[in-house]
Amino acid sequence: MYVYLVLFAVLSYLVCIKCIYNRQWHALRSSLKRTFNVSSERKTVGADVRALVVTAHPDDECMFFAPTIIRLVELNASVHLLCLSEGNYYHQGSQRREELLKSCAVLGIPASRVTIINHEKLPDDPKAEWSVSLVSSAVLRLITDRCINMVLTFDGRGVSGHANHVAIYKAVRHLASTGELPKECVLLALETIGLLRKYTSFLDLPFSWFLPSHLHCVVGPKGYKQAKAAMLCHRSQLLWFRYLYITFSRYMFTNTFQVVPQGPKNLKIY
């Protein structure tokens, strides 16, 4: 009897995941329409989105944001990427720059929409304290130049806890508090989840689906293969544990975002 109950539970869970895949397109469109106050009767919304994904290093775009980029590109959104360093921690900056451009091409972002910053005050270093004002200025410049209306980046825990990831969130929070952003620009932060859920692959989908979030992007087997292909472009980073990440990380299958609130907030600017 116990075996049958376990089998029933497993099958029910898999059916739930299948239903999520079937519903995710409708849910994504509905979320975008709510975000941009688009009429619910309107069938298309992707063309209204001019998204900027802000990352710290080459490979962040596919390690953490691939499901979102893939889905937005499929909706004909204009997706741009700002990478705030060349990833030169091991003196591989020029190689990693080329790997990033190849990865973005796989994900559907042309080189003309990729901006890579190489600044001595923004080193690829988990011990470095990035300047909030410098990062926020770089982000705001691109928002203005490209007429961006959606910014997607890390949350306050940076997904992996990397100091450079956290610095970007602080910079975005600073922008949110200054009133310098265009009124239509929405700021979204990628949710950091616990270690157990982080490495449950697609099995995390029901938790991500039913827990509250502002934007939820999901990819199926085809999208996962695309995200994996993008990861494999970063040859210089493919150590053994990266293959485990590709196989088991839920961020290869799904992203959940929360809104970064806009309004006055006391932040330390340096």
C-alpha positions as CSV (number, residue, x, y, z in Angstrom):
1,M,0.0,0.0,0.0
2,Y,2.8,2.4,0.9
3,V,4.5,1.8,-2.5
4,Y,1.2,2.8,-4.3
5,L,0.9,5.9,-2.2
6,V,4.5,7.0,-3.1
7,L,3.9,6.2,-6.7
8,F,0.7,8.2,-6.7
9,A,2.4,11.1,-5.1
10,V,5.2,11.1,-7.6
11,L,2.9,10.9,-10.6
12,S,0.7,13.7,-9.2
13,Y,3.8,15.8,-8.8
14,L,4.9,15.2,-12.4
15,V,1.4,16.0,-13.6
16,C,1.5,19.2,-11.7
17,I,4.8,20.1,-13.4
18,K,3.2,19.3,-16.8
19,C,0.3,21.5,-16.1
20,I,2.7,24.4,-15.2
21,Y,4.4,24.0,-18.5
22,N,1.0,24.2,-20.2
23,R,0.0,27.3,-18.3
24,Q,3.3,29.2,-18.3
25,W,2.9,31.1,-21.6
26,H,-0.5,32.5,-20.5
27,A,0.9,33.4,-17.0
28,L,3.9,35.2,-18.5
29,R,1.8,37.3,-20.8
30,S,-0.6,38.1,-18.0
31,S,2.3,39.2,-15.8
32,L,3.8,41.4,-18.4
33,K,0.4,43.0,-19.1
34,R,-0.1,43.8,-15.4
35,T,3.5,45.2,-15.3
36,F,3.0,47.6,-18.1
37,N,-0.8,48.2,-17.6
38,V,-1.6,46.8,-21.0
39,S,-5.2,45.9,-21.8
40,S,-6.0,42.3,-21.0
41,E,-7.8,42.0,-24.4
42,R,-4.6,42.8,-26.3
43,K,-3.0,39.5,-27.6
44,T,0.6,40.7,-27.9
45,V,2.7,42.4,-25.3
46,G,6.3,41.3,-26.0
47,A,6.9,44.0,-28.5
48,D,6.2,46.6,-25.8
49,V,9.1,45.3,-23.6
50,R,12.6,46.8,-23.8
51,A,14.4,44.8,-21.2
52,L,17.9,45.3,-19.8
53,V,19.5,42.4,-18.0
54,V,22.3,43.6,-15.7
55,T,25.0,41.1,-14.7
56,A,28.4,41.2,-13.1
57,H,30.4,38.7,-15.1
58,P,30.3,36.8,-18.3
59,D,28.3,33.6,-17.8
60,D,25.9,35.2,-15.3
61,E,23.5,35.7,-18.2
62,C,23.1,32.0,-18.8
63,M,23.7,30.6,-15.3
64,F,21.0,32.7,-13.7
65,F,18.8,34.5,-16.3
66,A,18.6,32.1,-19.3
67,P,14.9,31.2,-18.8
68,T,13.9,34.9,-18.7
69,I,16.0,35.9,-21.7
70,I,14.8,33.0,-23.8
71,R,11.1,33.6,-23.1
72,L,11.3,37.4,-23.6
73,V,13.1,36.9,-26.9
74,E,10.4,34.4,-28.0
75,L,7.8,37.1,-27.2
76,N,9.7,39.5,-29.6
77,A,10.8,41.7,-26.7
78,S,13.9,43.8,-27.3
79,V,16.4,42.3,-24.8
80,H,19.7,44.1,-23.9
81,L,22.5,43.0,-21.7
82,L,24.8,45.0,-19.5
83,C,27.8,43.1,-18.1
84,L,29.8,45.2,-15.6
85,S,33.1,43.4,-15.9
86,E,35.0,41.2,-18.4
87,G,35.4,38.5,-15.7
88,N,39.2,39.1,-15.6
89,Y,39.8,37.5,-12.1
90,Y,42.1,34.8,-13.7
91,H,43.4,37.2,-16.4
92,Q,41.0,35.7,-19.1
93,G,39.1,38.9,-19.8
94,S,39.5,39.0,-23.6
95,Q,38.6,35.3,-23.9
96,R,35.6,35.7,-21.6
97,R,34.3,38.7,-23.6
98,E,34.2,36.5,-26.7
99,E,32.5,33.7,-24.8
100,L,29.9,36.1,-23.6
101,L,29.1,37.3,-27.1
102,K,28.7,33.7,-28.3
103,S,26.5,32.9,-25.3
104,C,24.2,35.9,-26.0
105,A,23.9,34.9,-29.6
106,V,22.7,31.5,-28.5
107,L,20.2,33.1,-26.2
108,G,18.9,35.4,-28.9
109,I,20.7,38.7,-27.9
110,P,22.7,40.2,-30.9
111,A,26.1,41.7,-30.2
112,S,24.7,45.2,-30.9
113,R,22.6,44.9,-27.7
114,V,25.4,43.7,-25.5
115,T,27.4,46.2,-23.5
116,I,30.5,45.1,-21.6
117,I,32.3,47.4,-19.2
118,N,36.0,47.1,-18.3
119,H,36.7,49.5,-15.5
120,E,39.5,49.4,-13.0
121,K,37.0,50.2,-10.2
122,L,34.7,47.3,-11.2
123,P,37.1,44.3,-11.0
124,D,35.9,40.7,-11.1
125,D,36.7,40.1,-7.4
126,P,34.4,38.8,-4.6
127,K,36.4,40.9,-2.2
128,A,36.1,44.1,-4.1
129,E,33.5,46.7,-3.0
130,W,32.0,48.1,-6.2
131,S,31.0,51.8,-6.2
132,V,27.2,52.1,-6.0
133,S,27.3,55.5,-7.8
134,L,29.5,54.2,-10.6
135,V,27.3,51.1,-11.2
136,S,24.1,53.1,-11.0
137,S,25.4,55.7,-13.5
138,A,26.3,52.9,-16.0
139,V,22.8,51.4,-15.6
140,L,21.0,54.7,-15.9
141,R,23.0,55.7,-19.0
142,L,21.9,52.5,-20.8
143,I,18.3,52.8,-19.6
144,T,18.2,56.3,-21.1
145,D,20.1,55.5,-24.3
146,R,18.1,52.4,-25.2
147,C,14.7,53.6,-23.8
148,I,14.6,50.6,-21.4
149,N,11.3,50.0,-19.6
150,M,12.3,46.8,-17.6
151,V,15.5,46.2,-15.7
152,L,16.2,42.7,-14.5
153,T,19.1,41.9,-12.1
154,F,20.1,40.2,-8.9
155,D,18.4,40.6,-5.5
156,G,20.1,41.6,-2.3
157,R,21.5,38.2,-1.8
158,G,22.9,37.9,-5.3
159,V,21.7,34.3,-5.8
160,S,25.2,33.0,-5.1
161,G,26.1,35.6,-2.5
162,H,28.8,37.1,-4.7
163,A,29.7,40.6,-3.6
164,N,29.7,41.9,-7.2
165,H,26.1,40.6,-7.6
166,V,25.0,42.3,-4.4
167,A,26.6,45.5,-5.5
168,I,24.4,45.7,-8.6
169,Y,21.3,45.3,-6.5
170,K,22.5,48.1,-4.2
171,A,23.0,50.3,-7.2
172,V,19.6,49.5,-8.6
173,R,18.0,50.3,-5.2
174,H,19.9,53.6,-5.3
175,L,18.4,54.4,-8.7
176,A,15.0,53.5,-7.4
177,S,15.3,56.0,-4.6
178,T,16.6,58.9,-6.7
179,G,13.6,59.5,-8.9
180,E,15.9,59.6,-12.0
181,L,14.3,56.6,-13.6
182,P,11.7,57.0,-16.4
183,K,8.2,56.6,-14.9
184,E,7.5,53.6,-17.1
185,C,10.7,51.7,-16.1
186,V,10.1,48.7,-13.9
187,L,12.9,47.2,-11.7
188,L,12.8,43.5,-11.1
189,A,15.2,41.4,-8.8
190,L,15.9,37.7,-9.4
191,E,14.9,35.8,-6.2
192,T,17.6,34.0,-4.3
193,I,16.3,30.7,-2.9
194,G,17.6,28.2,-0.4
195,L,20.3,25.6,-1.3
196,L,18.0,22.6,-1.3
197,R,15.5,24.2,-3.8
198,K,18.3,25.7,-5.8
199,Y,19.6,22.2,-6.9
200,T,16.4,20.3,-7.4
201,S,16.3,21.1,-11.2
202,F,12.8,21.2,-12.7
203,L,11.4,19.6,-9.6
204,D,11.3,23.0,-8.0
205,L,8.8,24.3,-10.5
206,P,5.6,23.8,-8.3
207,F,7.3,25.7,-5.5
208,S,8.3,28.5,-7.8
209,W,4.9,28.6,-9.4
210,F,2.7,28.7,-6.3
211,L,4.8,31.0,-4.1
212,P,4.1,34.7,-4.8
213,S,6.3,36.5,-7.3
214,H,5.8,39.3,-9.7
215,L,7.3,37.6,-12.8
216,H,7.8,33.9,-13.4
217,C,9.6,32.6,-16.4
218,V,9.8,28.8,-17.2
219,V,11.4,26.9,-20.0
220,G,10.8,23.3,-21.1
221,P,13.2,20.7,-22.5
222,K,13.9,22.9,-25.7
223,G,14.6,26.0,-23.7
224,Y,16.8,24.0,-21.3
225,K,18.9,22.8,-24.2
226,Q,19.2,26.3,-25.4
227,A,20.3,27.5,-21.9
228,K,22.8,24.6,-21.7
229,A,24.2,25.5,-25.2
230,A,24.8,29.0,-23.9
231,M,26.6,27.7,-20.8
232,L,28.8,25.6,-23.0
233,C,30.0,28.7,-24.8
234,H,31.9,29.6,-21.7
235,R,34.6,27.0,-22.2
236,S,37.1,28.7,-19.9
237,Q,34.6,28.2,-17.0
238,L,33.6,24.6,-17.5
239,L,35.1,23.0,-14.5
240,W,33.6,19.8,-13.2
241,F,31.2,21.5,-10.8
242,R,29.8,23.6,-13.6
243,Y,28.5,20.5,-15.3
244,L,26.7,19.6,-12.0
245,Y,25.2,23.1,-12.0
246,I,24.0,22.7,-15.6
247,T,22.3,19.5,-14.6
248,F,20.8,20.3,-11.2
249,S,20.2,24.1,-10.9
250,R,16.6,25.2,-11.0
251,Y,17.9,28.5,-12.5
252,M,18.4,26.6,-15.8
253,F,14.6,26.0,-15.8
254,T,12.9,28.8,-14.0
255,N,13.3,32.4,-12.8
256,T,11.1,34.2,-10.3
257,F,11.4,38.0,-9.8
258,Q,10.1,40.5,-7.2
259,V,9.6,44.2,-7.9
260,V,12.3,46.6,-6.5
261,P,10.2,49.3,-4.9
262,Q,10.8,52.8,-6.1
263,G,10.8,55.7,-3.6
264,P,13.0,57.4,-1.0
265,K,15.3,55.1,1.0
266,N,18.5,55.8,2.9
267,L,21.4,54.1,1.2
268,K,25.1,54.5,1.7
269,I,26.6,55.9,-1.5
270,Y,30.3,55.6,-2.0
